[in-house]
Amino acid sequence: MKRSARLRGTVVLAAAAMTMACPALATEGYFALGYGPVQRSQGGAGVANGTDAMATAMNPAGVATVGNEFSLGLQVFSPSREYTGTGTGFIAPGTVKSDWPNFLVPNLAWNKVLANGARLNIAAYGNGGMNTSYPAITNTGPGCPGATGIFCGGKAGVNLSQLFLSVTYAQKIGNISFGIAPTFALQGFSANGLAAFGKYSSDATRLSDTGTDWSHGFGLRAGMVADIAPGLRWGLSGQTKFSMSRFGKYSGLFADGGKFDIPAAVTTGLAWDARQDLTLMLDYERIFYSGVPAVSNPFNGLPLGAAGGPGFGWKDVDVIKLGAAWRSSPVMTWRAGYAYATNPVQSSQVTLNILAPGVVRHHFTFGGSYQMDARDTLDFAVEYVPTSSVSGPVPSAFGGGTVKLSMHQFAASVGWTRKF
């Protein structure tokens, strides 16, 4: 009883800390590739192969066969973001790199076997976000005489972070596992250096440099795993669209008066025990950015912040994930993976996406788990994402020219799991 109380206290305190520390990411658009070292090391795959308490973040049904355990992890995430302006009149010409290159991303989960054989899981993790921080360089564009910053307003960028807190009930009955996870989401957002867009905004006083604002909302995540043949499993998981409260401080930036919801998503996949010591995984995920006007609306002639106003012009994203887990010994498991994500940023929408260049496509991952003793396991993962780019024209209203967006990433994760 005392041990369980201590674990519950740890979960609450760590979750509170995460609300202050969860930074911005960008992999599948702005969704995370994975939520703990195990999932990240196998390319984000595993919707049909839950093996640890953090599996609930991918599929709530994945923890239906996981025992009593507590998992804690930390990722060092290092994205490189830049753009190159050619012939631009308002946007600063040349190649400009974003500052703020490193982030710490924590995750935790607690899994408990109930008297009826079901599982109760509490998890906290960063779902995603986007971040840029361009320095106050001298802007030599002819449309920005004597000013600094990429948008003639000094240091410029945005910071969006998302935290999910979920409570999962999962159970396996016969060959079917199912899980349901009511989930609370918290978002933080800030923007600076965008004052020059004021003439295109419905409310220039709520467009830029107003500090960090917070948004909250609820959604539902659910999933199932079916044993369809010996050693072969099929998984399905999805989340509803999260209707979030408005960013009031940025009602002159985001469409519909600061409304910035979290999109729905669905994942399905297979896990095959090819040998006693080898599991192969194949997942397909679709993220419905088109359901969030602030993200999907293109530049459409309406003022920023207006009903139906402009967004980032993002398309829905499709992700294919391949993963493998090889149990080389009773105490060591090695994992590897690859994921391909379609690019949400269209070439016609590069102007505003200087702030959110989520254009990466290929993800290569590696890692493993070492069982230190009967109760404790060390998990680790590394991720490499090579450079991807998108080029397109800048509208004449914003000075013309062309912009090329580029990004590459590196990440390393470590985690600790204790069984109890």
C-alpha positions as CSV (number, residue, x, y, z in Angstrom):
1,M,0.0,0.0,0.0
2,K,2.8,2.4,0.9
3,R,4.7,1.6,-2.2
4,S,1.7,2.2,-4.4
5,A,1.0,5.5,-2.7
6,R,4.6,6.5,-3.3
7,L,4.3,5.6,-7.0
8,R,1.1,7.5,-7.4
9,G,2.8,10.5,-5.7
10,T,5.7,10.3,-8.1
11,V,3.3,10.2,-11.1
12,V,1.5,13.3,-9.9
13,L,4.7,15.3,-9.2
14,A,6.4,14.3,-12.4
15,A,3.3,15.1,-14.4
16,A,3.2,18.6,-12.8
17,A,6.9,19.1,-13.7
18,M,6.2,18.1,-17.3
19,T,3.6,20.9,-17.7
20,M,6.5,23.3,-17.2
21,A,9.2,21.4,-19.1
22,C,7.5,19.8,-22.2
23,P,9.1,21.4,-25.3
24,A,8.2,21.5,-28.9
25,L,8.8,18.8,-31.4
26,A,8.4,18.2,-35.1
27,T,8.5,14.8,-36.7
28,E,5.2,13.6,-38.2
29,G,4.2,17.2,-39.0
30,Y,4.2,18.2,-35.3
31,F,3.3,14.9,-33.8
32,A,6.0,12.8,-32.0
33,L,7.3,9.7,-33.7
34,G,7.2,7.8,-30.4
35,Y,6.5,8.5,-26.7
36,G,9.1,6.4,-24.9
37,P,12.5,4.7,-25.7
38,V,10.9,1.4,-26.6
39,Q,8.6,2.9,-29.3
40,R,11.2,5.4,-30.6
41,S,13.8,2.7,-31.0
42,Q,11.6,0.7,-33.4
43,G,10.6,3.5,-35.7
44,G,7.5,4.4,-33.7
45,A,5.9,1.0,-34.7
46,G,4.1,-1.3,-32.3
47,V,0.4,-0.6,-32.4
48,A,-0.1,-4.4,-32.2
49,N,2.8,-5.1,-29.9
50,G,2.5,-3.4,-26.5
51,T,5.4,-4.5,-24.2
52,D,5.7,-1.7,-21.6
53,A,3.6,0.8,-19.7
54,M,4.3,3.6,-22.2
55,A,2.6,1.5,-24.9
56,T,-0.7,3.2,-23.9
57,A,0.4,6.3,-25.7
58,M,0.4,4.4,-29.0
59,N,-2.5,2.1,-28.3
60,P,-4.4,1.9,-25.0
61,A,-5.0,-1.8,-25.6
62,G,-1.2,-2.4,-25.6
63,V,-1.0,-2.4,-21.8
64,A,-3.7,-5.1,-21.4
65,T,-1.0,-7.7,-21.0
66,V,1.7,-5.6,-19.3
67,G,2.2,-6.3,-15.6
68,N,2.7,-4.0,-12.6
69,E,5.4,-1.5,-13.5
70,F,6.5,2.1,-13.5
71,S,8.4,3.7,-16.4
72,L,10.3,6.9,-16.6
73,G,12.2,8.3,-19.6
74,L,13.9,11.4,-21.0
75,Q,14.7,12.3,-24.6
76,V,17.3,14.9,-25.8
77,F,15.8,16.2,-29.0
78,S,17.9,18.3,-31.4
79,P,16.2,19.6,-34.5
80,S,18.0,21.9,-37.0
81,R,15.6,24.4,-38.7
82,E,16.5,26.9,-41.4
83,Y,15.2,28.7,-44.4
84,T,16.9,30.3,-47.5
85,G,15.3,33.3,-49.1
86,T,16.2,34.2,-52.7
87,G,15.0,37.5,-54.2
88,T,12.8,38.2,-51.1
89,G,11.8,41.8,-50.5
90,F,10.1,41.6,-47.1
91,I,11.5,38.3,-45.7
92,A,15.2,38.5,-44.8
93,P,17.2,37.1,-47.8
94,G,19.9,34.5,-47.4
95,T,20.1,31.4,-45.2
96,V,18.9,31.9,-41.6
97,K,19.1,29.2,-39.0
98,S,16.8,29.0,-36.0
99,D,18.3,29.1,-32.5
100,W,17.2,27.0,-29.6
101,P,18.5,23.7,-31.0
102,N,18.1,21.3,-28.0
103,F,15.1,20.2,-25.9
104,L,14.5,17.8,-23.0
105,V,11.3,15.7,-23.4
106,P,10.2,13.6,-20.4
107,N,7.7,10.7,-20.3
108,L,6.3,8.5,-17.6
109,A,3.7,5.8,-17.1
110,W,2.4,3.6,-14.2
111,N,0.6,0.3,-14.9
112,K,-1.4,-1.7,-12.3
113,V,-3.0,-5.1,-12.6
114,L,-6.5,-5.0,-11.1
115,A,-8.2,-7.7,-9.2
116,N,-10.3,-8.7,-12.2
117,G,-7.2,-9.0,-14.4
118,A,-7.7,-5.7,-16.1
119,R,-5.1,-2.9,-16.1
120,L,-5.2,0.7,-14.9
121,N,-2.6,2.9,-16.5
122,I,-1.7,6.5,-15.8
123,A,0.6,8.2,-18.3
124,A,2.0,11.7,-19.1
125,Y,3.9,12.5,-22.3
126,G,4.6,15.2,-24.8
127,N,2.6,14.6,-27.9
128,G,4.2,17.2,-30.1
129,G,4.5,20.8,-31.1
130,M,6.6,23.2,-33.2
131,N,9.3,25.7,-32.4
132,T,11.4,28.2,-34.1
133,S,13.6,31.1,-32.8
134,Y,15.2,33.2,-35.5
135,P,17.7,35.8,-34.3
136,A,17.3,39.6,-34.8
137,I,19.6,39.7,-37.9
138,T,19.9,42.8,-40.1
139,N,17.2,42.5,-42.7
140,T,18.7,43.6,-46.1
141,G,15.4,43.1,-48.0
142,P,14.3,46.2,-50.0
143,G,10.9,46.0,-48.3
144,C,12.4,46.2,-44.8
145,P,14.7,49.3,-44.7
146,G,16.7,49.6,-41.5
147,A,14.8,46.9,-39.6
148,T,16.0,43.6,-38.1
149,G,14.6,40.1,-37.9
150,I,13.3,37.8,-40.7
151,F,9.9,39.5,-40.6
152,C,11.2,43.1,-39.9
153,G,10.2,42.8,-36.3
154,G,13.3,41.7,-34.4
155,K,13.8,38.2,-33.0
156,A,11.0,36.0,-34.4
157,G,9.6,32.6,-33.9
158,V,6.9,30.5,-32.2
159,N,6.8,27.9,-29.5
160,L,4.0,25.4,-29.3
161,S,4.1,22.5,-26.8
162,Q,1.6,19.9,-25.9
163,L,1.2,17.6,-22.9
164,F,-1.1,14.6,-22.7
165,L,-2.3,13.1,-19.3
166,S,-4.2,9.9,-19.8
167,V,-6.0,7.4,-17.6
168,T,-6.3,4.0,-19.3
169,Y,-8.5,1.0,-18.6
170,A,-7.4,-2.1,-20.6
171,Q,-8.3,-5.7,-20.5
172,K,-7.8,-8.9,-22.5
173,I,-10.7,-11.2,-23.0
174,G,-10.0,-14.3,-25.1
175,N,-8.1,-13.3,-28.2
176,I,-9.0,-9.6,-28.0
177,S,-7.4,-6.9,-26.0
178,F,-9.1,-3.5,-25.7
179,G,-8.3,-0.2,-24.0
180,I,-9.9,3.2,-23.5
181,A,-8.1,6.3,-22.3
182,P,-9.9,9.6,-21.5
183,T,-7.2,12.1,-22.0
184,F,-6.5,15.7,-20.8
185,A,-4.4,17.9,-23.1
186,L,-2.6,21.1,-22.2
187,Q,-1.0,23.4,-24.8
188,G,1.3,26.4,-24.4
189,F,2.0,28.8,-27.1
190,S,4.0,32.0,-27.7
191,A,4.9,34.1,-30.7
192,N,7.2,37.0,-31.2
193,G,8.6,39.2,-34.1
194,L,5.4,39.1,-36.1
195,A,4.2,42.7,-35.6
196,A,4.7,43.5,-39.3
197,F,1.8,41.2,-40.1
198,G,-0.5,43.5,-38.1
199,K,-2.1,45.0,-41.2
200,Y,-3.2,41.5,-42.2
201,S,-4.7,40.7,-38.8
202,S,-8.2,41.0,-37.4
203,D,-6.6,42.1,-34.1
204,A,-3.0,43.4,-34.3
205,T,-2.9,43.7,-30.5
206,R,-3.3,39.9,-30.1
207,L,-0.9,38.8,-32.8
208,S,2.6,38.7,-31.5
209,D,4.8,39.4,-28.4
210,T,2.0,38.9,-25.9
211,G,3.8,36.2,-23.8
212,T,2.9,32.5,-23.3
213,D,-0.8,31.6,-23.4
214,W,-2.4,28.3,-22.3
215,S,-5.1,26.1,-23.8
216,H,-6.7,23.0,-22.5
217,G,-9.2,20.4,-23.5
218,F,-10.3,16.7,-23.4
219,G,-10.4,13.9,-25.9
220,L,-10.7,10.2,-26.1
221,R,-8.2,7.6,-27.2
222,A,-9.1,3.9,-27.7
223,G,-7.7,0.8,-29.3
224,M,-7.8,-3.0,-29.7
225,V,-5.3,-5.8,-30.4
226,A,-6.5,-9.1,-31.9
227,D,-4.6,-12.4,-32.0
228,I,-5.5,-13.4,-35.5
229,A,-3.2,-16.4,-35.9
230,P,-0.4,-18.0,-33.8
231,G,2.3,-15.4,-33.4
232,L,0.4,-12.8,-35.5
233,R,-1.5,-9.8,-34.1
234,W,-3.5,-6.9,-35.6
235,G,-3.8,-3.6,-33.8
236,L,-6.0,-0.6,-34.3
237,S,-5.8,2.7,-32.3
238,G,-7.3,6.1,-32.7
239,Q,-7.9,9.4,-31.0
240,T,-10.7,11.9,-31.4
241,K,-10.2,15.5,-32.3
242,F,-9.5,17.5,-29.1
243,S,-11.6,20.6,-28.9
244,M,-9.3,23.0,-27.1
245,S,-10.0,26.3,-25.4
246,R,-8.8,29.4,-27.4
247,F,-5.5,31.1,-27.2
248,G,-7.0,34.4,-26.3
249,K,-3.6,36.2,-26.4
250,Y,-3.3,35.1,-30.1
251,S,-6.8,35.6,-31.4
252,G,-5.4,37.8,-34.1
253,L,-3.1,35.1,-35.4
254,F,-4.9,31.8,-35.4
255,A,-8.1,31.3,-37.4
256,D,-11.4,31.5,-35.6
257,G,-10.2,33.8,-32.9
258,G,-7.3,31.8,-31.5
259,K,-8.8,28.3,-31.9
260,F,-6.1,25.7,-32.1
261,D,-7.5,22.1,-31.7
262,I,-5.5,18.9,-31.6
263,P,-6.3,16.8,-34.7
264,A,-7.7,13.3,-34.8
265,A,-5.5,10.4,-35.8
266,V,-5.8,6.7,-36.4
267,T,-3.1,3.9,-36.6
268,T,-3.4,0.3,-37.6
269,G,-0.7,-2.4,-38.0
270,L,0.5,-5.9,-37.6
271,A,3.1,-7.6,-35.3
272,W,4.5,-11.0,-36.3
273,D,6.7,-13.2,-34.1
274,A,8.8,-14.5,-37.0
275,R,10.9,-16.5,-34.6
276,Q,10.8,-17.1,-30.9
277,D,13.4,-14.3,-30.5
278,L,12.3,-11.9,-33.3
279,T,9.2,-9.7,-33.7
280,L,8.6,-7.7,-36.8
281,M,6.1,-4.8,-36.9
282,L,4.4,-2.8,-39.7
283,D,2.2,0.2,-38.9
284,Y,0.2,2.8,-40.9
285,E,-0.8,6.1,-39.3
286,R,-2.9,9.0,-40.6
287,I,-3.0,12.4,-38.9
288,F,-6.0,14.5,-39.8
289,Y,-4.5,18.1,-39.8
290,S,-7.3,19.0,-42.2
291,G,-9.7,19.0,-39.3
292,V,-8.0,22.0,-37.6
293,P,-8.5,25.3,-39.6
294,A,-5.6,27.1,-37.8
295,V,-3.3,24.4,-39.2
296,S,-4.8,23.5,-42.5
297,N,-6.4,26.7,-43.9
298,P,-4.2,28.2,-46.7
299,F,-3.6,31.9,-47.2
300,N,-7.1,32.9,-48.5
301,G,-7.4,36.6,-48.4
302,L,-9.1,36.8,-45.1
303,P,-7.5,38.5,-42.1
304,L,-5.4,36.4,-39.7
305,G,-7.5,35.4,-36.7
306,A,-10.8,35.8,-38.6
307,A,-13.5,33.1,-38.9
308,G,-12.2,30.8,-41.6
309,G,-9.0,32.9,-41.7
310,P,-5.5,31.8,-42.8
311,G,-3.5,28.9,-41.3
312,F,-0.3,27.1,-42.2
313,G,-1.9,25.3,-45.2
314,W,-1.0,21.8,-43.9
315,K,-2.2,18.6,-45.5
316,D,-3.1,15.4,-43.7
317,V,0.0,13.2,-43.0
318,D,0.4,9.5,-43.8
319,V,3.1,7.6,-41.9
320,I,4.5,4.1,-42.6
321,K,6.5,2.6,-39.8
322,L,8.7,-0.6,-39.8
323,G,10.1,-2.0,-36.6
324,A,12.0,-5.1,-35.4
325,A,12.8,-6.4,-31.9
326,W,15.4,-9.1,-31.4
327,R,15.8,-10.8,-28.0
328,S,19.5,-11.8,-28.3
329,S,19.7,-13.1,-24.7
330,P,17.4,-13.4,-21.6
331,V,18.6,-9.9,-20.5
332,M,19.1,-8.0,-23.8
333,T,16.7,-6.9,-26.6
334,W,17.9,-5.0,-29.6
335,R,15.5,-2.8,-31.7
336,A,15.6,-1.0,-35.0
337,G,13.1,0.8,-37.2
338,Y,12.4,3.1,-40.1
339,A,9.4,5.5,-40.6
340,Y,8.4,7.5,-43.7
341,A,6.0,10.5,-43.2
342,T,4.5,12.5,-46.0
343,N,5.2,16.2,-46.0
344,P,2.3,18.4,-44.7
345,V,3.8,21.6,-46.1
346,Q,2.8,22.6,-49.6
347,S,5.2,24.6,-51.8
348,S,2.6,27.3,-52.1
349,Q,2.5,27.8,-48.3
350,V,6.2,28.3,-47.4
351,T,5.8,31.9,-46.2
352,L,4.1,31.3,-42.9
353,N,5.8,27.9,-42.5
354,I,9.1,29.5,-42.0
355,L,7.7,29.5,-38.4
356,A,6.8,25.8,-38.6
357,P,9.1,23.9,-41.1
358,G,7.8,20.4,-40.2
359,V,9.0,19.0,-43.6
360,V,11.0,15.9,-42.5
361,R,10.2,12.6,-44.1
362,H,12.7,9.8,-43.3
363,H,13.4,8.5,-39.8
364,F,16.0,5.9,-38.9
365,T,16.1,4.5,-35.3
366,F,18.0,2.1,-33.2
367,G,18.1,1.0,-29.5
368,G,17.4,-1.7,-27.0
369,S,16.6,-2.8,-23.5
370,Y,19.0,-4.3,-20.9
371,Q,17.4,-6.1,-18.0
372,M,19.7,-5.1,-15.1
373,D,18.0,-7.4,-12.5
374,A,14.7,-9.1,-11.9
375,R,13.0,-5.7,-11.4
376,D,14.8,-3.1,-13.3
377,T,15.3,-2.5,-17.1
378,L,17.3,0.2,-18.9
379,D,15.9,1.3,-22.2
380,F,17.6,3.5,-24.8
381,A,17.1,4.8,-28.3
382,V,18.7,7.0,-30.9
383,E,17.0,8.6,-33.9
384,Y,18.4,10.2,-37.0
385,V,16.3,12.2,-39.5
386,P,18.2,13.4,-42.6
387,T,17.6,16.8,-44.2
388,S,14.3,17.3,-46.1
389,S,13.4,20.5,-47.9
390,V,10.5,22.3,-49.5
391,S,10.7,25.3,-51.8
392,G,8.1,27.7,-53.0
393,P,7.1,31.3,-54.0
394,V,6.4,34.1,-51.6
395,P,3.2,36.1,-52.4
396,S,3.8,39.5,-53.8
397,A,2.0,41.1,-50.9
398,F,4.9,39.8,-48.7
399,G,7.6,41.0,-51.0
400,G,7.9,38.2,-53.5
401,G,10.9,35.9,-54.1
402,T,11.3,32.3,-53.2
403,V,11.9,30.5,-49.9
404,K,13.4,27.0,-49.2
405,L,12.6,25.4,-45.9
406,S,14.9,22.7,-44.5
407,M,15.1,20.6,-41.4
408,H,17.0,17.6,-40.0
409,Q,17.0,16.0,-36.5
410,F,18.8,13.9,-34.0
411,A,17.5,12.5,-30.8
412,A,18.6,10.2,-28.0
413,S,16.4,8.7,-25.3
414,V,17.0,6.8,-22.1
415,G,14.4,5.2,-19.8
416,W,14.1,3.1,-16.7
417,T,11.4,0.6,-15.9
418,R,10.8,-1.0,-12.6
419,K,8.5,-4.0,-12.1
420,F,6.7,-4.3,-8.7
